[in-house]
Amino acid sequence: MTSADEIVSAMLDHMTNPDNSTHLKIPQGSKVALMVNNLGGTSCLELGIVGRAAIQYLESRGVAVQRVYTGSFMTSLEMAGVSLTVLHLDDTLMACLDADTSAPAWPRHSGLDRTSDVYIPAPQHIQAEEGGTTSGQTIQTDQAQLLEKVVQRVCDRLIDSEEQLNSLDRASGDGDCGSTMARGAKEILASLSLLPFSCPHALLLNLAAIVEKDMGGSSGALYSLFLTAAARPLQSDTQPAAWCAALHAGIQAITRYGGAEPGDRTMLDPLSAAHSTLSAALLSDRTALQALEEAVKAAEKSAQATASMPARAGRASYVSADQLTQPDPGATAIAIIIRATHDALKGN
């Protein structure tokens, strides 16, 4: 299977090849109309993709595409495929094409010329916070280096766990949870040298922007919401209690915008278990690392427990309960992240 761009290039190359006795000459500066015809079994989405590829092909060769028609004009029952037609235009033909008609299948044209694309360069990392500020409490160099180690360890673990998470997701979703998480992790690693590790508040906002843009799927949106909300408590404080508050803020954001609750067999289950345990442990005489170790165990136990939970949110809620016999992949990913965070801080 090849791409739409390559298929369209092959078709138009053949149409304009001088070695072909029936070729069409389309010199630079020509004005043309383009018809993208559905042979019967091609979706509207695919038809639009082919149309876009054909327009880009012609415009890259200096041809002005002044009219575009997409639809089912000449079908072959329900054949999967498309045909392309290119017509040289002059003022007379343009007026004829734009004339009113009672033919029910002929698309009505607005009479407006097609506009060109305008590209506006954007910065590599768009700040997720309103106003784009990266101000916030900073940390010492050694702490920043440790934070970088944590992010790198988490990303490495997610990449290593890609097939494990995909396997879990095949039973309850579309089997791409691991690939989605790995894609986001790889993008973060690619930007590692640009991230502001000395400012946790700014770091989480940058991570939120990356996963929103590059992770994809509902996971990208949910993790972006989580990280954006988690950044707020870290703007003025970076002590362990502030990180616990950040975890709580992230959970609240997912609950509010994601529509799920703890107990619904989602990522919220290990997140909530970890927060409750971490909060209680920090109020006792345990060190921050000891508290985190207890939170890891709680998250892993909660993630494992999702195997016997009925799914009330997400794609898994549409799957028969009899088929949901393994832990939720999203919950498992959270347990992996929290375990990797602990291991990096402990030096394992």
ABEGO torsion letter per residue (X at the ends): XBBAAAAAAAAAAAAABAABAABBBBBBGBBBBBBBBBAGABBAAAAAAAAAAAAAAAAAAGBBBABBBBEBABBBEABBEBBBBBBBBBAAAAAAAABBBABAABBBBAGBBBBBBBBBBBBABBBABBGGBABEBBBBAAAAAAAAAAAAAAAAAAAAAAAAAAAAAAAABAGAAAAAAAAAAAAAAAAAAABBAABAAAAAAAAAAAAAAAAEEAAAAAAAAAAAAAAAAAAABABAAAAAAAAAAAAAAAAAAAGBBBGAGBAAAAAAAAAAAAAAAAABABBAAAAAAAAAAAAAAAAAAAAABBBABEAAAABBAAABABBBAAAAAAAAAAAAAAAAAAGX
